[in-house]
């Protein structure tokens, strides 16, 4: 390729980019016309319903190192949203950062737990305040990438699902870390599947998306990391009318933290997950 041909291609690309509308829905319509609806759907470019809003629930405990950048990454995702952050009585500089974030962004709301109660309790509090059409759980660190929100919400927006679960084990890149953690995750997922009759590959994942009426209808009780097996057991059960929620799983990337970087889940939580799998299969 000659320099002239390269410059011509760059100029053509620049002209196309300059023509992209600033409004998301107009941009989606433009790309559908340019590329076609099928290719756009395959790469997560799809229209949102009028007035659509995503509720992002973020439990926070001692995340001063990661929090501000995580919220920035969530904010740049081109989806109308509200951010609901629940401070689980952090003892570092997290409360001051939360105050700054609430003052800076008009779509951020912060709630403070009366005492340290755990991730599950923080999520229950957050779900009560959601007003969006869909609700997604986001950890306050950088292990999960908010840039993947579009592909996570797509099956629900297109009315193919009521719940979407992001899997770290079906084909995306991930940071190489703890072998026994992956063994435990897969073992817990297998056991959960045996009780729920679902064929999930990653029950313990953070990324779970719900229609708001789904998550707000569940009677959740787990205070700590038992939230994952509990919510999985409850979305697997039949509804009052005898039907079931439609559940999809999509691949996600994963950049896990070390314990030195602030990872909190441990062996005690694995045993709690075992107990929750059996408990919430047997009774609510």
N, C-alpha and C positions, 0 to 999 in steps of 0.2 A: 504494500500500500504506500502510495506516495504521500508526501507531506500535504500536497494540495487536496488529495482525496480525504485524508484524515481531517483537515480543517473544514472541508465541506460537510463531512458527517457530523462533526462537532457543532457546526453552525446549524445544521438541520435539527439536531437534538435540542439545542438551545431554543430554537424557534418553537418546537413542540412544547417544551417545558414552559416557555413564556405564555403559551396559549392556555395552559391549564388554569381553570377558574380557582379562585381562592376558597369559595364555598365547597364543602365536602360533597354534598349531593350533586352539585353541578359538575364537580371534578369526576365523580363516579360516572355520571352520564356521558361525559366527554370520553373517558377511557373505554366505556362500553362500546361507544360508536367507533373508536379508533381500533380497539383490539378484538371486539366481539364479546358477547355476554359470557359464553362458555369459558374462554381463557381467563376472563376477569374473575369469574366465580372460583376457578381453580386456584388463583393466587390471593383470594380473600378480598377482592374488590367488589362490593355489592351495596345496593342502596339500603338505607335505614328507613323504617317507618317514620312518618311525620311525627314530630314531638318526642322521638325516642330519647331515652336517657338510661345510662348504665350506672348502677350503684356499685362503687368499689369499697369494700369493707376491709380495713387494715388494722389488725390487732398489733399493738406496739408495746414492747417491754425492753427497755435499755438498748435502744437502737440509735443512739446519737451519732454514731459513725456513718450510718447508712441512710437514715431517714430522709433528709432533705433531698438527696439525689434521687432516691426512690420515688418520692412524690413528683419531682420534676419529670422523671421518665413516664410516670402515669399521665401527667398533664399534657405531654406532647402527643399522646395517642389521639388521632383525629376522630374521636367519638364523643358526643355529648355525655357528660358524666357528672356525678357528685362523688366526693371522697369522704368517707366516714371513718375517722381514726379513733381508736379506743385505747387510751393509755392505761395499761394494767399496773398502775402505781410504780412507774419507773423511778429508779433511784439515781440515775445519771443525769446528763443534760437534756434528756429527751423532752421533758415538759416545756422547757424554754423554747426548744425548736418547734414543738407543736403550736405554741402560742404564736410564733413568728409565721408559721405556715397558714394558720387560720386568719391572720391579719393580711397576709399577702394575697391569698386566693379566695375569691368569693364563693367557690364551690366546695370548700373544705369545711367540714364540721368536726369538732373534737369533743369527745366525751371521756370522762375520767372515772375509772372504777374506784369504789370506796376503799378497796384493799386489793392486794395481788391475788387474783382468782384463777388465772390460767387462760390459755388461748380460747378454749371452748366457751368459757363464760364471757370473754370479751366479744367473741363473734355473736353470741346470743344478744348481747346489748346492741351491737352494731346493726344486726338484722332488723331490730325493732324500729330503727330510725330510717330505713331505706324507703325511698320514694320512686326509684327508677323502675323501668320495665323489667330489667334483668339485674341480677346481683352476682358479683364475682368476689371471691376471696383472694386477697393479695397479702403475702407476707411483707414485713417492713424492711427486709434486707434485699440483696440483689440476686438471690438464688433463682428467682423466676422473673422473666422478662415481660414487662407490660406491652411491649411491641407485638406480642402474640394475642392480645385481646381480640383483634378482628377475627382471626380464625377460630377462637374459642367461642365467640358469640354467634358465629355464622349459622351453625345448624339450628339454633333456636330462632334467629331472625327469619330464616327461611322455612320455619314451621315444620322442621323435621325432628325436633327434640324439645324436651322440657328441661332437661338437665344435661350439661356437658362436663366431662371430666378430662383434664389434661394428663396425658401419660408421658412419663420420662423414659419409658422402656420400649417404645415402638418406633424408633428410627431417627430421632433427632440427636443433635450433638449434646454432650454433657461433659462436665468436668470430672476427671477421674479422681475418686477419693476412696471412701471406705468400703471394702469388699463385704464385710459382715453387715454393714448397713443395708446394702443392696439385697443380701440374702434374707435379712429380716423383713425388708419391705415386700419382697416377692413371696415369702412364706406367709406373711399376714394377709396379703392379697389373695393367695390361694385359699387360705382358711375362710376368709370373708366370702369368697365366691362359693365355697361349698355350702355355706349357710344361707346366702342370699340368692343363689342360682343365677348370679350375674357372671359374665365372662370378662371382667375387668383385667387390665394388666398392671394397674397402679392405684390401688385403693388409698394409699397414704399420701398421695399428691396434694399439694396446696391448691392448685388451680381447679376450682369447681365453680361452675356457672349455673344459676337457677333462674327460672321465671320467678319473679318476686312472690307470686301467690304460692309457689311450691315451698320455698324456704320459710316463709312466714306461717305456713300451715303446719309445720313440723313441731312437735313437742320435744325440743332438744334439752338435754340434761347434763351432758359431760362438761366438766370445767376445764380440763387440760387437753392433752392431745388425743383423748378419746373421741373428740369431735369427728375425726375422719371415719372410723368404723361405725360410729353411731349414725351419722348422716347417711352413710352408704346403706346401712341396714334399713333405714326408714324410707329412703327413696325407692328401695327395692320392693317394698310391701305394696299390696293392692290398696287403691283408694276406696272410699266408702261406696262408690258406685260399681266396684269390682274391676275397674280398669287399672292400668299401671302407667306410671310416668315413663315417657320415652327418654332413654338415656343414650347418649353418644359419648365416644371417647376419641380424642384427637391427639396427635403427637405434639409434644412441646420440648424445648431445650431446657437444660438445667445446669446451673453453675453453683454447685453446693459449697457451703462454707465448712471450714475446719472448726474444731472446738476453740482454737486460739482466736478465730475470727468472730466467735460469738454464737456458734451453733448450740442449741439448747436441748434438743430432744435426746434422750438417752435410753438405757436398758430398762429403767423403771417404766418408761412410757410404752415400751414394747409389751411388757407384761400387762399394763393397763389396757392396751389395745386388744390383747387376747381376751381379757375379761369382757370388754365392751362388745366384741364380736358375738360372743355367746349370749350375753345379757340382752342385747337389743334385738337379737333374733328371737329369743324366747318371749320377751315382753317389752312393752313400751317403756 
